[in-house]
Amino acid sequence: MAGAEQTFALLMKRWRAGEADAGDALVREVYDQLREVAGRYFRAESPDHTLQPTVILNDALVKLLGQHGSDWQDRHHFIAVAAL
């Protein structure tokens, strides 16, 4: 996982520097893991709800990446904030 941490840290640095493609790369790095977290949350929901994990996840990621002042410490911190 050290490689994933380093990759995330590098992408975060690039994103903070304003590189447009770094945000997309950040999402690709964590998307599958966050999709899994969202799925776990939704398994506990009533089966008749109309929300979908992918829609909620995409909305959360747009909001998170829109906060350029955010100071996530590492990949785990980012995922924890996104999971909230």
N, C-alpha and C positions, 0 to 999 in steps of 0.2 A: 504493500500500500504506500510505501515511501515514494515510489514513482508517481503515483496519483496525487499525493500531497504536493510534490514538487511541481508537477504540471499545473495543478490548481493555483499554487502560489504565483507561478510565473504568469498565468492567464489573469489572475487578479491584479497583479502589478501592471500588466498591459492595459487592462480595462480601466484602472484608475488613472492611467496616463492618457486615456481618451481614445485608445485604439478601438474603432468601431467593431471590428470582427472579433475582438476578444470576448465581448459579452455573449455572442453566439457560441464561441468555443467553450466558455464557462458552462453554458447550459448543456452542451453536449457531454461535458465531463460528468455532470451530476444528474442528468435527466433520468436515467434508468433507476438509479437509487431512489430519487425522489418520487418517481412513479410507483415504485414498490411501497414506499411509506404511505402515499396517498391511498393506494389500494387497501392497505391494512386498515386505515381509518374508515374507509367506506364499507368494509366487510362488517363493521360493527353497526352500521346504519340500518334503518328500516328498509326492506327490499322495495318499497314503493316510492322512494325518493327519486327525484328527477335529475339530480346533479351527477356529473361524471367526474371521476378522479382526474382524467386528462385535462378537462376544462378548468377545474379548480387549480391544478398544478400550473398550467400555462398562464393563468391570470396571476398567480402568486409570483411566478418568475418574472413576468413583465413588471410587476410592482417592485420586486426586490432590485432588479437591475436598473430601475428608474431612480433608485436612491444612490446617487453617486457619492454621497457623503458617508455612506455606510462603511464601517470598518470591521469587516469579518476577519477574524483572526486566522482562520484556516478553513479547510474543506468541511470539517466536522461542524464548525460553528455556523457556516453558511447553511448546511443541511438542517441543522437544528432550528435555525431561524425560519427557514422555508417550511419546515414541518409544522411550525406554529400557525 
